[in-house]
Amino acid sequence: MGDDVLEQRPADRPVAAVVVETPLAHLDRVFEYAVPDELAADAVPGARVRVRFSGRELDGFVVERREKPQHDGRLTPLRRVVSPEPVLTPELLALCRAVAERYAGTLSDVLRLAVPKRHATAERNLPKECPEVDPAVAGVTVPDPGPWAAYPAGPAWLRRLSEGQGPAAAWTALPGRAPEEDWPAAMAVAAATALAAGRGALLVVPDHRDVDRLEAALVAVLGKGRHVRLTADQGPQARYTAWLKVLRGHVRVVIGTRAAAFAPVHDLGLVAWWDDGDDLLAEPRAPYHHAGVVLGLRAAATGAALLTGGFGRSLRVQVGVESGALVPVEADPALLRAASPRVTIAGEGADEERDGPAARAHIPSRAWRVAKDALVDGPVLLQVPRRGYLPALSCAECRTPVRCARCQGPVALGAAGTAPACRWCGLSLGSSGFECAHCGSRRLRSSITGARRTAEEIGRAFPGVPVHTSGSGEVLAAVGRDPALVIATPGAEPVAEGGYTAVLLLDAWASLDLPVLDAPLEALRRWMAAAALARQGRAVVLSGAPEAVALPAVEALVRWDPAWLAARELDERRELGLPPAVRMAQLTGGRRTLEETLEQADLPESAQVLGPVRLSTAAPALRRVSLEADGDRAPSDHHALVRVPLPETSALTRALLALKAFRSARKETDVVTVRVDPHDTF
């Protein structure tokens, strides 16, 4: 029967099943249209079309051609074929449907992110057919293990990859490596191994600076022209051209940021991503998916090998390791100890006796001494948790944080000599100044010192030494070997040629005090990412760590053992019934709206509903939720959490999607936002 269908002419299948691009959940299904004779040849499965829908012309994709309609009435004809290019392949369509089901989203939402906008010039200029000799794999040989030789399980994983198998690994990378042994080089070797076996590779990293490093490593291993990059900073034509090269089989290796997870790679043999805990891998738009989950779904559907790497380990990866789904790839303890930096905690030991109060200053005496000695032969990195000048202020007497009178946002000082103002709405304290509501004091003090203020302080202490800052708006990609002071916020640390001679991690308490459940893991991830940039065996000083209790995140950094912290955190989550030990969904809206919505939902019997409760004004999620009424809409200032065991994930997402469709069909005006696996709620 399959051969008969393939031999049929397009005219023999006059019905097109079309997915229409509409955000309405109750219309998340296939609609049938009649195919006019003049469009029969171009309206192939996967092609973009324009259709008449509910009185408007909308875009859509043909997903199937049928001999007979399943609809009894008269079919509306297709208006036109936008492009006969089959951009929505069967594999990509199945992946988008799986992602929509996993995150209780609509297929239209996923397609909007998975398939880039058409660029007609790019379609015309790129050859449709590949040369007879496939340039993607011609001349590629299996490379040596290279960086993977440092990991006992590394060569075995590469061998299975080259044999066409689908091994899944959780890789903990060594810090302080030379460029030819660092993580970009290791991922490039893995991609080359897959390509030599005639299989494609898809590598996803958090940001464009990581893409640049990975691209340089790929060119060194494969040469130019054997891969494409897909990032948000590309122009429409460049991005669509790169995407078409993958679709038409001109290349089989793709690197990029989170949107590249949907790239239509032919004969996919390897999916890999770096730093699973980085929030840049989480999509901020519906259906709010994570690139690692998308790549995991692809690997399961295609049999491709899977690799997730990082200096730390997220809880999602730890779940895979403990369940046996991921095999850990780690270095021997002796090699790890030799490669790890020497981490010390400022204020411990004899520091208090020798330095007095200076042992716990913003930049402690120990840090000053380490920086002074290290500047002799190279650059020194200072990681500061916050950008700006003084990003948070408090009362000088009672230490109560200063909040904005209008929106309750944090009040900050933007620069020396300026008036304090709210970071959220910009409201200034005004001419009357500040008066604490708790104690009446009119004096302010800094709660957190930002990168610009730190640059001022350390610049005065080391006159004549160049000071570079890297943060929001001015991120440096790299610095040279010459002595310099580099002040950077987390995630914006430039790579130093030859590595940093020392790394100072300032204000540890600010990283540990993040208002999220993952604060210890996130703090450790940030610290390790910066410390890994130091030269092998060099000093790393952590300052500002609380002294009253022993903190697991600090201990994990000193021991350089992220797996221990991840296992500990996961055990606690299991006892408390918190993600990722359970599946959690967040519903956000007005209180009364949420109460009505939860009554309408047909949730699984195992589901536990927590709330609704008011969102905290300090919660990061609140900044993306409107608190002001819009016409007749209620303010979205409450949320409810629905918790189910992990095996009940599909039942929960089906119930939530049915709920969204029900509310959409009733044209409810009060919006309820649904997020599965919310990243910043807890």
Secondary structure, 3 states (H helix, E strand, C coil): CHHHHHHCCHHHCCEEEEEECCCCHHHCCEEEEECCHHHCCCCCCCCEEEEEECCEEEEEEEEEEECCCCCCCCCCECCEEEECCCCCCHHHHHHHHHHHHHCCCCHHHHHHHHCCCCCHHHHHHCCCCCCCCCCCCCCCCCCCCHHHHHCCCHHHHHHHHHCCCCCEEEEECCCCCCHHHCHHHHHHHHHHHHHHCCCEEEEECCCHHHHHHHHHHHHHHHCCCCCEEECCCCCHHHHHHHHHHHHCCCCCEEEECHHHHHCCCCCEEEEEEECCCCHHHECCCCCCCEHHHHHHHHHHHHCCEEEEEECCCCHHHHHHHHHCCCEEECCCHHHHHHHCCEEEECCCCCHHHHHHHHHHCCCCHHHHHHHHHHCCCCCEEEECCCCCCECEEEECCCCCECECCCCCCEEEECCCCCCCEECCCCCECCCCCCCCCCCCCCCEEEEECCHHHHHHHHHHHCCCCCEEEEECCECCCEECCCCCEEEECCCCCCEECCCEEEEEECCHHHHHCCCCCCHHHHHHHHHHHHHCCEEEEEEEEECCCCCCCCCHHHHHHHHCCHHHHHHHHHHHHHHHCCCCCEEEEEEEECHHHHHHHHHHCCCCCCCEEEEEEECCCCCHHHHHCCCCCCCCCCCCCEEEEEEEEHHHHHHHHHHHHHHHHHHHHCCCCCCCEEEECCCCCC
